[in-house]
């Protein structure tokens, strides 16, 4: 049986039935999405603090942090337009488990590569899910909303993986990326 090819190298697609869950839980899903955008902005800021010596990384992380907070505002506005409110942040087992895959210790270069690949993985999965929503959710406004965000997530993915490749010259970045992809597939298969 041939596996369906998934975008950005992901090994497993999101179950298409996930769209039905989204449609039944719009407030919860939008709240979760808002906090994911906030965490992405925080991650970009943390990257600046950890790796100030990479001037181009700092410049891009400033841009990405602004963009992610803009996305947070867009999601918050979408909630308000629907008469819904931003709920409390919930724990995200996917992000927690993926973060645990980051190697502890090792060289600063290895740590940088793992952090870039971690961020690239989250952006890749978000892009894939936004594509699924933009093509399948019944709410036309949300279709357009997620289509617009999908392109941004793809660009962020390319930025993070590009920096891993640029500054990870002493690390087998492609092998490590495949390890991330394989591990992430186990999280999707739960």
N, C-alpha and C positions, 0 to 999 in steps of 0.2 A: 504494500500500500504506500503510495507516494505522499509525503508530507506536503501540506500546502505551504507555499513560500510566503513568508511574512516580511513586512517592510523593515528596513534598516537592520537586517540580519537577525532579528528576533527568531527564536527557534519555535515558539508556539504562539498562535494567534489568541487574542482574547475571545472567549466564548461569545458568539453573537447574541446569545440570550441575555448577556450582560446589559444590553440596551434596554430590555424589558425591565430589569431591576432599576436602571436609571430612571426610566419613565415613571415608575411607581414611587420613587423616592427623590424627587427633584430637589427639595430643600436640603436633604441630607447630602446628596451628591454635590450640589453646588457649594455647600459649606465645606465639604471635604476638599473640593477643587480649590476654593479660595485659600485654605490653609496650605495646600500643596504649593501654590504660587508664592505664598509668604515664605515657606521653607526654602524654595528655590532661590528667592532673593537673599535670604540669610546665608545660604550655602555660597552664593557668589561673594558676599561680603566676607565670609570666613576665609574664602580662597585668597582674597586680597590681603588679609591679615597674615595668613600662613606663608604666602609666596610673593612678598612685595618686590623681590628682585627681578621678577619677570614683568617688565614694563607693559608689554603687549597683553599679557594676561590680566594685569590690573585694569588696563583700559577697557578690555572686553567685559570684565566682571562688573565694572561700574555700569556699563551699558546694560548688561543682562539684569543686574539687580534692579535698575530703574524699570526695565521692561516687565520684569516679573511682578513688581509692585503695581505697575499699571494694569497688568492682568488681574491681580488681586482686586483692584478697584473695579474692573469690568465685571468680574464675577459677583462682587458685592452689589453692584448696580443691577445686575440681572436678577439677583435675589429680591432687591427692593421693587423692581418693576413688576414682579410677580406677587407682591404683597407678602413676601417671605422675609425671614431675618437670618442673619448669620448666627449659627449655633456655636456651640463649644467645639473646640478641636478634639478629635478622637485620635487614639493611637492608630498608627498605620503599620500593621504587621509586615506588609510587603517591604516598605522602606526600612524598617527595623532589621529584617532578615537580610536585605541586600547590603545594608551598612555593615552588618556583622561579617560580611564576606571581604571587606577591605582588610588587607594584611596589616597587622600591627607590627611596629618596629620596621626594620629594614632601612634602606637608604632613604634620604629625603626625596631622591628621584623616584624610587619605587612608591613612596607614599603619595607623591604628586600624581603619578600615573594612575594609581588606584582611585584617588579622589576624582580625577577627571573621568575615568571610565565609569565610576559610580554615577556621576552626574549625567554622563552620556546615556547610560542605561535608563535612568529615570525619564529623561527627555524622549528617548526612543519609544518607550512604552506609552508615555503620554501621547506622543504623536500618533501611534497606532490606534490608541483608544479614541482620540479626537477624530481620526478618520472614520472609524466605525460609527461614531455618533453623527458625524456630518453626513454620512450616507444613509443612516437607518433610523434615526430618532424621528418620531412623527411630528414633533414640534418644529415648524419651519424656522422660527426665530433661533432656536438652539442649533439647528442644522448649520445656519450661516455663522453663528457665534463660534461653534467648534471648528468649522472649516477655516475660519480666520486664525484661530489659535494653533491649528495643526501645522501651518507653515512656520510659525515662530518656533514651535517645539523642534521641528526638523532642523532649523537653522542652529538652535542651541545645541542639539545633538552633535552636529558637524563641528561646531566651535570646540566643544569639550573633547571630542575624540581627536580633533586636529591638534590641540595643545598636548594631549598625551603623546601623540606621535612626534611632535616637534621637540619636546623637552625630555622625552623618555628614551634617549638614544642608547642608554646602557641597559635598557629593559626590553624584553621581547614583548612589545606592546600588543602585537597581533595575537600572540599566544594567550596573553593575559585577557584580552578582549574576548577571545573564544571561551576562556574559563568563566568570565562574567556571563556571557550568553548562555552557557550550559547551566550555570547555577541558577540564573534567572528563570530558565525553563522549568526547573524543579519547583520554583515558587508558584509559577502559573499552573502547574499540574496538580496542585494540592486540592 
